[in-house]
């Protein structure tokens, strides 16, 4: 058998996924065109920042005393506070200890924000965006691993509480009391979501609200949603919290949780908190572009839509 060097094998993998990389380029171009037509401003914000959002289960990569951003969210919200109204960004993001079939420590994120929007508006925009991309790439029908996904019409929306009632072994409230919410979401609920049609899961418990606004009519819930297609989580959107006092309290809670878990406790992002007082009501969304490419490329592994994976560097 012919001996193939390690470097040759690396090049061979890239040649095998050439069509996926071409599709990736087409998809990113179509995303940019969508937002250009909607009069959004494309922005670039720093990848290296002094303090990330201190979320319990999201670990930032250190960089010479600062951190590589896990998301451009805080800088983009500072732009909203500075008077910009419709923004989008496609950028690389970094998270430690994330490697798997759908995870990489360095990945590509699409984020967009709209002044005056709420999470229902952002869900509508998300539908429009993915249908726009589909019209360019596959003419309205998405086929993934033998399953046809109908992208036409209004996509169904289900509350998190209803999803627990339909698919889980315990109620949403019991899962929170027993500290099993994330476990049950992953093992019992997510595999059932977005089958046949994309599905928005919305109204997460307040404790899972992150940087989302609480529902005025029921503060036990946050105005947060995620989109699922074929059991794959694609995005995480909010009606954005713009109360600096409440956001500081949430960050302090997250810092305390990280301390209890023996994790690094990140500095408080003071410049972001100062800007929140000037930020108008807005909605926003963070969408994993690598996963969206996976769906359109009919790929089960994120490696199959990435030119270079960490193990090749």
C-alpha positions in Angstrom: 0.0 0.0 0.0 1.3 3.4 -0.9 2.6 5.4 2.1 0.8 8.7 2.6 2.4 11.3 4.8 0.6 13.1 7.5 0.6 16.4 5.6 -0.8 14.7 2.5 -3.6 13.3 4.6 -4.5 16.8 5.8 -4.7 18.1 2.2 -6.7 15.0 1.2 -9.4 15.9 3.8 -9.8 19.4 2.4 -10.1 18.1 -1.1 -12.9 15.8 0.0 -14.9 18.7 1.4 -14.3 21.1 -1.4 -18.0 21.3 -2.4 -18.9 22.0 1.3 -16.4 24.8 1.4 -17.8 26.3 -1.8 -21.3 26.0 -0.4 -20.1 27.7 2.8 -18.8 30.7 0.8 -22.1 30.9 -1.1 -24.1 30.8 2.2 -22.0 33.5 3.8 -22.3 35.7 0.8 -26.1 35.2 0.8 -26.3 36.1 4.5 -24.4 39.4 3.8 -26.7 40.2 0.9 -29.8 39.6 3.0 -28.7 42.1 5.7 -27.6 44.6 3.0 -31.0 44.5 1.5 -32.6 45.1 4.9 -30.4 48.2 5.5 -28.3 46.7 8.3 -24.8 48.0 8.8 -22.0 45.4 8.9 -19.6 46.1 11.8 -16.4 44.7 13.1 -15.6 44.7 16.8 -12.5 43.5 18.7 -11.9 39.8 19.2 -9.7 40.5 22.2 -11.4 42.2 25.2 -10.6 42.9 28.8 -13.6 41.0 30.3 -16.1 38.5 28.8 -19.6 38.1 30.0 -19.2 36.0 33.2 -21.5 33.1 32.3 -21.3 30.0 34.5 -20.9 27.4 31.8 -19.0 29.3 29.1 -15.3 29.5 29.5 -13.3 32.2 27.7 -9.8 31.7 26.2 -7.2 33.9 27.9 -5.0 36.1 25.7 -2.1 37.9 27.4 -4.1 39.1 30.4 -7.3 39.7 28.3 -9.7 37.3 26.7 -10.7 36.3 23.2 -14.4 37.1 23.0 -17.0 34.3 23.3 -19.4 36.5 21.4 -19.4 40.0 20.0 -22.6 40.8 21.9 -21.3 43.3 24.5 -19.4 45.4 21.9 -22.4 45.4 19.5 -24.7 46.5 22.3 -22.3 49.4 23.0 -22.8 50.4 19.4 -26.6 50.4 19.9 -26.0 52.6 23.0 -24.0 54.9 20.8 -26.9 55.5 18.4 -26.6 52.8 15.8 -30.0 51.1 15.0 -29.5 48.0 12.8 -26.2 46.0 13.0 -24.9 42.6 12.0 -21.5 40.9 12.2 -20.0 37.7 11.0 -16.9 36.9 13.1 -14.8 34.2 14.7 -15.6 33.4 18.4 -13.6 31.4 20.9 -14.7 29.1 23.8 -12.5 26.8 25.8 -13.2 23.1 26.3 -15.6 22.9 23.4 -14.9 20.1 20.9 -17.3 17.6 19.5 -19.4 16.7 16.5 -21.1 20.1 16.6 -18.6 22.2 18.6 -15.2 23.8 18.0 -13.1 26.0 20.3 -13.0 28.5 17.4 -16.1 28.9 15.3 -18.1 31.4 13.2 -21.0 33.4 14.6 -23.5 35.6 12.9 -25.0 38.2 15.3 -27.5 40.9 14.5 -29.4 43.5 16.6 -32.3 45.8 15.8 -33.4 48.9 17.8 -37.1 48.6 18.8 -37.3 44.9 18.0 -38.2 42.2 20.5 -37.7 38.4 20.4 -40.8 37.8 18.4 -39.5 40.2 15.7 -36.2 38.5 15.7 -37.9 35.1 15.2 -39.6 36.5 12.2 -36.3 37.9 10.8 -34.6 34.5 11.5 -37.3 32.8 9.3 -36.8 35.3 6.6 -33.0 34.9 6.6 -32.9 31.2 6.4 -35.6 31.1 3.7 -33.6 33.7 1.8 -30.5 31.5 2.0 -32.5 28.4 1.1 -33.9 30.0 -2.0 -30.4 30.7 -3.2 -28.9 27.3 -2.3 -31.7 24.7 -2.5 -34.9 26.3 -3.7 -37.1 26.1 -0.6 -36.6 22.5 0.6 -33.9 21.4 2.9 -33.0 17.7 3.0 -30.9 16.6 5.9 -29.9 13.0 6.6 -32.9 11.6 4.8 -35.4 14.0 6.4 -37.1 16.7 4.3 -37.6 20.0 6.1 -40.4 22.3 4.9 -39.2 25.9 5.2 -42.4 27.5 3.8 -45.1 29.3 5.8 -44.9 30.4 9.4 -42.7 28.1 11.5 -44.2 26.6 14.7 -43.3 28.1 18.1 -43.4 26.2 21.3 -42.8 27.4 24.9 -40.1 25.6 26.9 -42.8 24.6 29.5 -44.9 23.0 26.7 -41.8 21.1 25.4 -41.2 19.7 28.9 -44.9 18.6 29.1 -44.7 16.9 25.7 -41.3 15.3 25.7 -39.7 15.3 29.2 -40.0 12.9 32.1 -40.5 15.8 34.6 -42.0 19.3 34.4 -39.9 22.3 33.7 -40.3 23.5 37.3 -39.2 20.1 38.7 -36.2 20.0 36.4 -35.1 23.4 37.8 -35.6 22.4 41.4 -33.6 19.2 40.9 -30.9 21.1 38.9 -31.6 18.8 35.8 -32.8 21.4 33.3 -29.9 21.4 31.0 -29.5 17.6 31.2 -33.1 17.0 30.3 -33.1 19.6 27.5 -30.2 17.8 25.8 -31.2 14.2 26.3 -35.0 14.2 26.2 -36.2 17.4 24.4 -33.8 18.7 21.8 -33.7 15.5 19.7 -37.4 15.9 19.0 -37.4 19.5 18.0 -37.5 20.8 14.4 -38.6 17.5 12.8 -40.2 18.1 9.5 -40.4 21.9 10.1 -38.1 24.3 11.9 -39.3 25.1 15.4 -38.7 28.0 17.7 -38.5 27.2 21.4 -39.2 30.3 23.5 -39.9 31.7 27.0 -37.0 30.1 28.9 -36.9 30.2 32.7 -35.6 33.4 34.1 -32.6 31.6 35.5 -31.6 30.6 32.0 -32.2 34.2 30.6 -28.5 35.1 30.3 -28.6 38.7 28.9 -32.3 38.5 28.0 -35.1 40.8 29.3 -37.7 39.2 31.6 -41.3 38.9 30.5 -43.2 41.9 31.9 -46.3 39.8 32.4 -44.5 36.9 34.0 -41.0 37.6 35.4 -40.5 33.9 36.1 -39.7 33.7 32.3 -37.2 35.4 30.0 -37.9 36.6 26.5 -35.4 34.2 25.0 -35.7 31.8 22.1 -33.7 29.1 20.3 -34.3 27.7 16.8 -34.1 24.0 16.1 -33.9 22.1 12.8 -33.6 18.3 12.8 -32.8 18.4 16.5 -29.9 20.8 16.0 -29.8 24.1 17.9 -29.0 26.9 15.5 -29.3 30.2 17.4 -30.0 32.0 20.6 -32.1 35.2 20.5 -33.4 37.7 23.1 -35.4 40.7 23.8 -32.3 42.4 25.1 -31.9 43.4 28.7 -30.9 47.1 29.0 -31.2 47.6 32.7 -27.6 48.0 34.0 -28.6 47.3 37.6 -30.3 44.0 36.9 -27.6 43.0 34.5 -24.9 43.6 37.2 -26.9 41.5 39.7 -27.0 38.6 37.1 -23.3 38.9 36.4 -22.5 38.9 40.1 -24.6 35.7 40.5 -22.7 34.1 37.6 -19.4 35.1 39.1 -20.5 33.4 42.4 -21.5 30.2 40.6 -18.1 30.1 38.8 -16.4 30.6 42.1 -18.4 27.7 43.7 -17.4 25.4 40.7 -13.7 26.3 41.1 -13.7 28.1 37.7 -11.9 31.3 36.9 -13.8 34.3 37.9 -13.7 36.9 35.2 -13.6 40.7 35.8 -16.8 42.6 35.7 -17.3 44.2 32.2 -17.7 47.7 33.6 -17.7 49.6 30.3 -20.5 47.4 28.9 -22.6 47.9 32.1 -22.0 51.7 31.9 -23.3 51.7 28.3 -26.5 49.8 29.1 -28.2 52.9 30.6 -28.0 54.4 27.1 -29.0 51.4 25.1 -32.5 51.5 23.6 -35.0 48.6 23.7 -33.7 46.1 21.1 -33.8 42.5 20.0 -30.8 40.4 18.9 -29.7 36.9 17.8 -26.6 34.8 17.7 -26.6 32.2 15.0 -23.9 29.5 14.5 -23.0 29.7 10.9 -21.0 26.5 10.9 -24.1 24.6 12.0 -26.2 26.3 9.4 -23.7 25.2 6.7 -23.9 21.6 8.2 -27.6 21.5 7.5 -27.4 22.8 3.9 -24.4 20.5 3.2 -26.1 17.5 4.8 -23.1 17.0 7.1 -23.3 15.3 10.4 -19.9 16.6 11.7 -18.8 20.2 12.0 -15.4 19.1 10.7 -16.9 18.5 7.3 -17.7 22.2 6.8 -14.4 23.7 8.2 -11.3 24.2 6.2 -8.9 23.5 9.1 -9.8 21.8 12.4 -7.6 22.2 15.5 -6.0 18.8 15.1 -4.6 19.8 11.8 -2.8 23.0 13.0 
